[in-house]
Amino acid sequence: MKDVRGSVRRYFPLLLAAVLVVATGVVGASLFGSAGEQLSGEDVLENVEQRYDGAETVVGTAEVLATNGSDRYAATVEYAVAEGNNSRVTVHADGSTVVAGTNGTHAWVYDPATGLARVYDEGELEQRHAEYEAEYGSYEQFRERYGDNVTATRVGTETVGGQEAHVLRVVSTNESIDTEGRLWVDREEYTVLKAQATGENGTVTVRFSDTRFGVSVHESTYRPPTDGGREVPDADRETYDSFGAAQSATALDLPDLRDSYGFEEVVVANYDGETTATAAYDTEYGTAYVAVTTADRVPGEGETRRVADRSVTVASAQGGAAAYWTDGDVTTAVVVRGPESSALAVAETLLE
């Protein structure tokens, strides 16, 4: 299957906006006019804002589809948003699941397949925001570009999932922006049933379902996964401080680098019938995570290098790099928070 992650990465700001901005009712105030006897597009959006902004919590599910020519990216997003900058999303895409959340002071990302959770404190969050804004621009810029300077026109009604909906056409007043949006809003409840945006990078369509307002959401929902990672259904993980105890707990051959680096811990995770064991080592490149897995989650991108007479694929992302190779049904991966050269150096130590 064709790998399209490089191209769909351009959709991420729009995906987040479509799911979280709608979910939290963050809509530019200048969109709204006074309600009249005949509902206009601006009247409908004002009712939407009141519906969402008045709720202490909003939870629901969104089916996301991003397309650009033959490229296609689909995901199911379950979200829970609450006052105080609390949010949690579970993203199911390409046969894998990732969970992320924030409670206002910390943010975290959890992978149930590997059993690993990465937690970011306020300082790291600021750095992440700076990196994100350098690539995509700030939220204020995004809002000014796509939220505060648009016109909304009611263009009719349609049925979405058996519910009658107002259809709104939303366009920017800035002629240099060629993105056009459409919203389908429930005529009775003023919940967003569907959102769509089309521009130079393709089309993003989001269908919202099971939207609920004011439901009780326990505060632990917005914390990083705790012992066992059992906040994610069917996920099971165990942390071992002893290499021997970890090896006894799994049939996988654990990557043993204790002669070269300081051993920290091993996490053994089982999810959806697959097993992943990840050992953490203290190296001169920082903490290196060396994982072995039976899961079919090998990325379809990267460059091939020769390491210790082996063919190894290396790829980098924001703030980190990975080197990986496959033997039979088992994939080994080295992940570091640093350049590709660091990941390859640890891989070479393991393969020698």
N, C-alpha and C positions, 0 to 999 in steps of 0.2 A: 504493500500500500504506500502511496506517495506520502512523504513526510511534509507537512505544511506548517509546522510550528514556527518556522522563520517568518512566514507571511502573516499567520494569524496573530502573531505577537503584536502587530499593529492594532488589533482589535481590543486589546486588554483594557485601555482606558474606557472605551465605549461599553464593553461588557460590564465593567464595574459600575459605570454610570447607570446603565440600564437596570441592573439588579439592585444595587444598594441605594442609589439616589432616589429611584422610585420607591423603594421599600421604606425609606426614612422620610419621604415627603419633602425632600430638599428641592424646592422649585423656586426659581427667581421671582421675586415679588412683582417685578415690572411686567410679568406675563399677564397679570390679572386686571380686568376691568370690573366695574360694578355690575352686579347681577341684574338682569332685566327680565321682562316678561318672557321674551324669547331667548333661550340659552344660546350664547355664542361660544366659540372655542375658548375664549378667555374665562367665561363664566364656568365652564366645565372644569378647567384646570384649577380654578379657585376652589371649587368644591372638592377636588381631589386633594389639594393641599390641606384643607381643613380636615378631611377624613384621615389622612396619614399623620399630620402634625399633631392631631389631638390624641393619638394613641401612645400609651407608655411603651408598648411593645408591638412589633409587627413580625410575624413569622409566615413562611410560605415556601413554595417551590417554583423554580424558574427553569424552563427548557430553553437553552440558548443554541442558536444556530448562526454561525458566521460563514459567509461564502464570498469568494472572490474568483470569478471564473470557474475553473475546475477545482480550486482549493475549497476545502470544506472542514469546518471544525464544529463539533457538537458536544454539548455538556449539559448535565443536569445539576442545578445548584439548589441546595436546601439552605435557607438562611433564617437567622433569628437576630433581630436588631432591637436594642432597648436604649432608653435614655442613658446619658452619661458616657457616650461613645463606646457602648458595648455592642459587639457584633460577633457573629460566628457564621461561617459558610462551610458547607461540605460540597466539594466538587467531584462529580463522577464523570470521567471522560477517558476515552481510549482504553477501557477496561481497568482503570485504576481509580483510586479514591485519595483525595487530599483534603485535610481539614485545616482551617485557619481561623483565627479569632483575635480579638483584642478586648481588653477590659479598661482601656483608657490610659493605663500606665505601662502595660506590657502587650506585646503582640507575639503570636506564636504560629508555627506551621507544624502539622503533625501528619506523618505518613504511616497509616496503619499497616501497610505491607512490610515496611522495615522496622516499625515500632519506634522510630526516632521522632523526637519533637525538638524543634529549634525555637528557643525563646529569645525575644529581643527586648532589652530594657529601653528606657527613655533615650539614652544616648545613642544606642544603635538604631532606634526608630528615627531619630532626627537624621542620622546618616543615610538611612534608607530613603527617607522622604527627599533628601537633597539629591540622591542619585536618581530617584524617580522623576523629580521635577526637572533635572538636567536633561532627561531624555524626552519627557512628555509635557513638561510645563506644570505649573502649580494648579491646585484646585481652583484658586481664585481666577486664574487665567482660563481654565476650562469652563468655569461657570460664566465668566464674562463672554467667552467665545460662543458657547452653545446654550446658555441658560438665560442670561439677562437680556440679551439682544435678539429676541426671536418674536415672531408673530404666530399666533395659533388661530386656525380657522376650522370651524366645524363643517365637515364635508358630507355628512350623512350618518346613517346607522347601519350596522351589520350585526350578525349573530356570531359570537365567539364562544365555543364550548357550550352552546345552548343558552347563552345569556345575551340579551340585547345590549348593544354597546354603541355609544357615541364614537364616531371616527373623527379624529383631529389631525389636520395637516400642520406640521410645525416646521418653519423655515427661519433661517437667520436673516437679520436685516443687513448683515455685512455681505455685500455682493461677492466678496472674494471667497466666501464659504459656500461650497456647492452641496453640502450635506443636507438632505431632507429627512425629516422624521415624521412618523405617524404614531398616534396613540389610540388604542381602543379602550374606552372607559365604560364600565358597567353603568347603565342608565339609572339603576335604583340605588346601588351601594356606593358608586363613585370609586370603586377599586380599579386599578389598571389591570386589564386582562391580557393585553398584548402591546408590545412596543417594537418599533422598527426604525432603523436608520440606514440610509443609503448614501454613499459618497464615493470618493475616488478609490478607497481601499476595499470596496465591496459593500455587502449588506449584512447587518446584524439584526436578527429577529429574536425576540424574547417573549415567550408565552408564560404568564403567571398563573399559578393554580394554588388552591388550598390556602389563600391569603386570609390570615386571621389577625385581629386587632385586640390588644389588651389582654392576651392570654398570659397566664402565670408562667414565667421562665425563670428557673432557679439560677442564682448568680454563678454557680459552678459551671454553667454552660459556657461562660466566657473565659474560663481559666484553661491553662494548658492541660492536656490529658494527664490523669494521675495514675496511680499504681495499676499496671496491667493495660492501660489504654482502653478501658472498657466503656468509655464514653462513646466509642464507635462500635455499633453492633457487629458481633462476630469477630472482632479484632482481639487478639490475645498476645501479650508480650511479657517477657520476663527479663530482668536485668541481673547480671552475674558479676560479682567482683572477682571471682576466681575463674581463670581460663579453663582449668580442668573441669570445674562444675558445669561451665557452659558447654564444653565439648561433650560431656556426658548427656546433656539435655537435647542434643540434636544429632541427626545422622550426617549432617553436612560436615565437611572437613574445614574447621575454622582456620582463617589466615593467621599464622603464627609468626609474629615479628618481634617476639620478646627479646631475642638476642641483639636486636638492633635499636629498638625503641622502648620507651616506658609504657607498660601495659596499664590501661585505665579500667575498662569494663567491656562486657559483651552484652548486647541486646539480642535475644532470640524472639522472633515474632512469627506468628502464624495468622494468615488472613486469606480467606477465600480459597482454601486448599493449598496454598503455597507457603513455603518457609523461607525466611531471610534471617541470617545471623550477621550482625555488624559488630566488629571489634574496634574500639577506639584506642589509639596510641598517641603518646606524647612524643612528637618529633621536632627536629630543628625547624620545620616548616609550620609549626603549630599542631593542633590536634588533627590527626588524619583518621578518617573513618574507612575501614576496609571491610567490605560486605561480600558475602556469598549468598546467592539466592536462586531458587528454582522458579521464581516468577518470570514470566515473559515480558519484561519491562525494559528491554534494551533500547536506548534512544536510537533514532534513525539519522543521527547527524554526528559530525565530528570528522577528524582527520586520522588516517592510519599511520602509525609509527612502528618502527622495529625496536623492541625492547627485549634485551636478553634473548635474541633469536625468536622472539614471539611477535605476532601481529597484534598490536594494541591500538584501540581507538581512544583518542583524547578529545575532549570537548570542554569549552569554558562557558560560564554564564556569569551573571552579575555577581562579582565578589568571590567566585570560586571556580574550581575545575575538577574534572573527573577523568580517570583513565579506566577502561574496562575491556574485558575479553571474555569469551565463552568457550567452555569445554563441555561438550555434550549438552546436558540439560541444566548445567550450572553456570551462572554468570558471576564473575568476580569484578568488583568495582572499587577503586580507590578515590575517595572524595576529600578534597582539602579546600580550605578557605584561602586561596592564593592562586598563583599562576599555574598554567599547565605544566611547566617545568617541575614544580613541586610534586604534582600528582604523578608524573612520570618517574621521578626519582624514587618515590615510595614504591611504585609498581616494580621498578627495577630491583629494588631490595627484596621484594617478595618473590620475583621470578628467578633470581639468581640461583 
